[in-house]
Amino acid sequence: MTLETTATTRNLAAFASGIRYEDLPQEVSERAKELFLDWVAATLAGKNARPVRALERFAETMGPPDGPCEILTSRRRTSPLFAALVNGGAAHVVEQDDVHSGALFHPGAVVFPAALAAAQEAGASGKDFLAAAVAGYETGVRVGRFLGPAHYKVFHTTGTAGTLAAAAAVGRLLGADEDTMLNALGSAGTQAAGLWEFMRDAADSKQLHTAKAAADGLLSAYLARDGFTGATRILEGEQGMAAGMSDGADPAKLVEGLGEKWAVLETSFKFHASCRHTHPAADALLKAMREHDLGAADVARVHARVHAAAIDVLGPVTDPRTIHQSKFSMGFVLALIARYGRAGVNEFTEESLHDPEVREFAGRVEMVFDREAEANTAETNRWVGIVEVETTNGEQIVSRVDIPKGDPGNELSREEIEEKARRLAAFQEAASSEEMNALIGRAWNMDREPSVRNLLPG
């Protein structure tokens, strides 16, 4: 597709509807397998979380008692809509789902729940499932980048762009042509929602955003398949998403690099179990402590120099009251890094939340806006980690990490992805070692799978 200076929703619909597994570069299809396994594991780790249990009860009350689609956390079977809803919510609980920094967007949490539900309902092959996932990533990432940082200041992009991403994935799985895909995106865009205000209250809305994005995207694609029409200019129209949700939308971002630069290859795996905005500083602090042989007691103060979006999201969390909210506190995350050398799912506990030593260290951390970090974000779509550490003996240390762990260029290896998957599955005893062995084998051989049904025993 030729890059246009004024791109349209139709351009994106045409590309998403035309994706075929056979045309994907091998590195793209292989990365899609890795992202799928990463998503499954993050979803399993959501088992027993209070918001997920609420979504499960809702699905049990409102949905059918059986069906072709798996709710991974409860292992119940249901309809595509309710499977997408619950799995979408569960994927976003422990903050281990993937992220695209340039789009400020978590694609896996919304794309895979919708695509898996539709694929299980249709009996689709592994190849079609992977192609659908790639279509969802390509669409959602470009919509997120199109809406830009101005959108992200108020709207949770994963809830907004994510609805279109899920619609594109399911539309591709259902064989949508360009016009059908355009209608699916139109219906998805008019339902797109998700506001950051929940952060101030430690509310559960973040999980509702991914749950609804996955389910509403699926709804939009199935309606479009049956002739239901949607706005054809939902992104760029006079009363479309850009007009109502962003004052800095860039239409060229909708088609930039289509078919050449693949969103799945730009997507980061999350190493720490916290908001991605905390990861660069966490890596930089860990580097400083290792290189200078520091313990938590040796650190008098930490200044985390960050880009603007980090302050927008993390700034409201000054006194985390829940485990989930603590994952959005820069001070709390860096306190875990200083004390334990890691900030994984097993470090974010009620004990840590109320640990006076963790709290005291968190109070020594300050976020400051840094123009260099902001410029680096704009130029490279990466979030650089820069921390200034003042030690108790007066030493001043500046530590920098240009490519945080999990980012493109510093990706997790397949062995590390497998290790992370096993750790997350064991977190709430959501799957046994034997079940994970089988699931990992299916993920690496997804292109040979005749069907993606029955990932886990019921």
FENNOR-V581273 format. One line per field, one symbol per residue. ss: DSSP state (a for helix, b for strand, c for the rest). A space follows every 10 residues. Layout:
ss: ???
This chain:
ss: ccccccccaa aaaaaaaccc aaaccaaaaa aaaaaaaaaa aaaaccccca aaaaaaaaaa aaccccccbb ccccccbbca aaaaaaaaaa ccccccccbb ccccbccaaa aaaaaaaaaa aacccaaaaa aaaaaaaaaa aaaaaaaaaa aaccbcaaaa aaaaaaaaaa aaaccccaaa aaaaaaaaaa acccbaaaaa acccaaaaaa aaaaaaaaaa aaaaaccccc cccccccccc aaaaaccccc aaaacccccc ccaaaacbcc cccccaaaaa aaaaaaaaaa accccaaabb bbbbbbcaaa aaaacccccc ccaaaaccca aaaaaaaaaa ccccccccca aaaccaaaaa aaccbbbbbc aaaaaaaaaa ccccbbbbbb bccccbbbbb bccccccccc cccaaaaaaa aaaaaaaccc ccaaaaaaaa aaaacaaacc cccccccc
